[in-house]
Every structure is written in C-alpha cells, then in structure tokens.
C-alpha cells in the first residue's frame, strides 16, 4: 500500500524517479504505471536497458549522432531522449551506466538539453526521466562507481519495491491473477500448488512466480503441484529443479 501511495504521489509531479528492488519485483511495471498516470501520458514511453549496450553504443542510442560522426554513421539519427520528447524515458539498470555517460545524463537533467554524438548544436527536450536498478546506489556512490550529484538528481522521487518473501500475503493474489491470465481453469490444481509451495521464498520474485504459474497451466500433469515442495533441508533447490528454474 505504501508503494501504491508513492506511485500516485510521484506520478502527478514532473520529478525524476528512482525505482529500486531485486530482479523480478516489477520495476518496469511501476515505471509504466507512473507514465500512464502522469502529465506525460499523452507522449511516448521509451524503455532503455542500460546493461544491454556497451558505453559507446549507449551514448549514441541515448543522444543520437550526426552523419559521419563515426564509422557507419551514414545519416543523422535521433536518440531515445529525442524520441521521448514530451513523454517519458525509462532507464533500466541505471547502475550499469559508466561514469562518462553519467556525466552526460546529469547535463540532460540539469539543462534539459544535450548534443548528439559528433554534434555541436544543443538539442532541447522536455522528457520525464524514470530510472531503475537492483543495485545499492548509495553504496556505489561511496565506492566511487556512481556520481553522487546524479544519484541525488535521480532520487527526487524514490520507490523501493520489497521482495516477494517480505510480502507473503501477495503470493496468493498474484498466483490467482497469473493463473487466470494464462488461462488456468482448475481451481483445485492451483490450490494444491499454493499449498505445496507455501514455504518457498521465491528468490526470483514476481517474475519467477509468473513463470511457475505459466508452466503449471501449460504442462498440466507434467508439473504437478504435489511435486512443487521445498526440499527436506528447507532449501529451495527441489522447487527449482521441478520448475526448471
């Protein structure tokens, strides 16, 4: 409920937002919800995974490039920030961004402008910035891996998503939602699944639960709820083995 309230509060503002939490807790979903309930909802939502691109390519993807600025740049290209003008840009895995690119991102947040790679003319943008990470950015700052000034700029609105093991009451609700979403019809099968997996900690969080329910619906007797139970020593290895996770 605290998370829902915070989403509602920050969505109505133009503040930058930093979403933190373990992998699979739903950070991208929160970013999408913020965009859809903000003043930028009429514009595009551009999603960028900062961990999926090397530094040189990430800079070009974010800010675009001019023709001839590097080998292969045969034409001018608009970057994600230009494409997100009057909308929202979601920078996932922001903790993977290098210090050099962090500096350029800081300028965008401060000045609302940037220059394309190889360019000299500032490009103005009006873009809502939402970021996410599964890292402890405060620790990254202390270790010199993340700019302190950028951290404070990003964390004007901060939302921490708790792992599923800290909100056990949500497991049944989420499982029933996914069961219906994937076309499940045997309520008793789902009940047995939930009973047998009651002691499981779901380290992959919501993403892992959704995957498990999808397998339950798709495989039927191939993955029976009776098989989904913690091992005798209390570890989760048996559940992982049966679910194929």
N, C-alpha and C positions, 0 to 999 in steps of 0.2 A: 504494500500500500504506500509506503514511503517512496518507493521508486516511481509509482504511478503519479503521485503528487508532484514529485520533482520534474517528471517529464512534462506535466501540464504547465508547471511554472516556467520552465525554460523555453518551452515551445512558443509561448506568447511573446518572447523577447527576441532581440537580434543577437544575443550573446553567443560567443563561441561555446561549444560544449565538449567536454572530455568524458567519454564513457569508459569505465574500467571494469574488469572482471575476467574470470578464467575463460578459456576457449570453450565455446558452446553455450554460453549463458544467454545469448540473444542480443548482443551489442548492435548488430546490423539492423535487427528488427526495431530496436529502440530508436536508432538514427532515422529510420524510415518513418516511424510514428511522429518524431519531432518535426520532421519536414512537412508531413501531411497536415499537421496542426499548427503550422507557423504562418507568418505573413508571406513566406516564400513558397507556399504550397502551389501557387499557380505556375511556378517556374520548374525547371528540371531538377532531378536529384541525380547527381553524378557520383558514382562509387569508385574509389581507387584503393587497391590493396598495395600499400607501400612496400610490403615484404616481397611482392611478386616481381618487382622490377629492380634492375641494377641502378646505381646512382645516376649515371649518365643518361639512361633512358627515362628514369623517373622525372628528372628535371624537364626534359623535353615533353613528356606526357602531361606534366602539370602546367607548364607555362607556354608550351608550343615552341616553334622555331621558325626562323626565317629561311628563305630559299638560299642554299649554298652555305649555310652555317656549319655544316659538317658533311662528310661523305654520305651520300644517299639522300640528303635533304634537297630534293628536286623541286620542291614547291613550299610555299609558306603553309604552316599548319597551326591551327588553333589548338591550345591545350585545354585540359579539363577545367581550369579556372574560367577561361573564356566561355566554354560551353555551359558552365554552371552559373553564368551571369543572371542575376535576378532569381536565382534558385539556391540550391544547397549542394555543397560538395562534402562528401563523407570520406575522410581519410582513415582507412582501417590500418591497423598495425603501425600507428604513428611512431611507436618506439623503435622501429627498424630504420627510420629515416636518418641519414648521415648528418653530421654537424653542418656541413656545407649547405645542404638542401634545407636544413632547419633555419639557417640564416635567411635564406630567400623566402621561406614561408613566413617568417617573422615580419619581413617587409610588407608582404601582402596584407597581413593582419593590421599592421600599423598605418600603412599608407593607402591601402585599398588599390594598389597598383603593382605592376611588375613589368619586366621586359622579357620578350621571347628570347630563346637561346639564339645568339648571333644578332640580336636586335639592339637598337638604341632608343627607340621611342616607347615611353611608358604606356602601358595598356591599363585603363581604369576598369574596375569590376565592382559590382555590388553582389557579393556572394556570402551566404551563410556558411560558416565552417563548423562541421561536427567531426570529431576525431574519436578513435577508439584504440585501446591497447590492452593486452593481457599482462603487460609488464608493470613493475612498480616504478613509475616515472620519477617519483621523489628520490628513490634510491639511485636511479640513473643519473639524476642531477648531481647527487653527492659524489658519484663516481666519475663525473665529467663526461658522461656519454650522452647527455641531453641538456640543451640550453635552459638555464633557469628562467630567463626572461620569456622564452617561448612557452615553457611549462605554465607560468602564471597567466599568460595570454590565452592559452587553450583551456585552462581550468576555471574560467569565469563561472561557467555552469558545470558542475561535476556530478556525474551519476555513477554510483558503484552498484554493479549487479552481483548479488550474492550467489554462490554456487548452489546447485540443487540440493546438496547434502545439508545445507543450512536452512532449507525451506521444504522439509519433507511433506508438508501438507499440500504442496503444489503438485507432487508427483501424480496423485490420482487424477486431479483435474486435467493436467497436461496429457496424461496417458489416454484418458477418455476422449479428449479433443483430437489427438492424433489417430486414435482408433477409428473415430467417425470420419476423419479426413481421408484416411486410406481405405475406407470402405468396409471396415470391420462390422460384422453383424452378430457374432456370437458373444453376447454379454458375459456368459459364464466363462468362456475362454479368457476373456480379459480379466475377470475377477480372479481366476486362478493364477494368471500371470502376475498380477499385482501382489497377491498373497505370497507367492514363491520368491518374488524379488524384493520383498519388503525390507530386508536387511542390506540390500545393495546400496553402495554410496553414489553410484552414477558419476564417476570422475569425469566423463565426457559431457556432463550436464545435459541441457535440454536437447542438444544435437544428438547425443547418444541415446537418450530416451526415445526420440522420434525415430531413430534408425531401428531400435529394438522393436518398437510397435509396428513399423513398416514390415519388418521381417516376420513378425508374428502373424500379421494379416496375409502376407504374400505366401508364406510357406506352410501355414496351417499346421498339420501334424509333423511337418519337417522340423519345426522348432516348437515343441510343446511347452506350455507353461510349467509343467512338472519338472522339466529339465533346467529351468532357469532358477537356480538357487545358489546361495553362497556356498563356498567350499567348507569343509569341516573345520578348518583352522580359522575361519572367519574372513579369509581373503576373498577378493573378487575375481580370482583367476578362473574359477569354474564358470562364472557367468560370461566372462569374456570369451572363453573357449566355445561355449554353446552358441552365443550370439554371433560369433565370427567377428568380434570387435578387436 
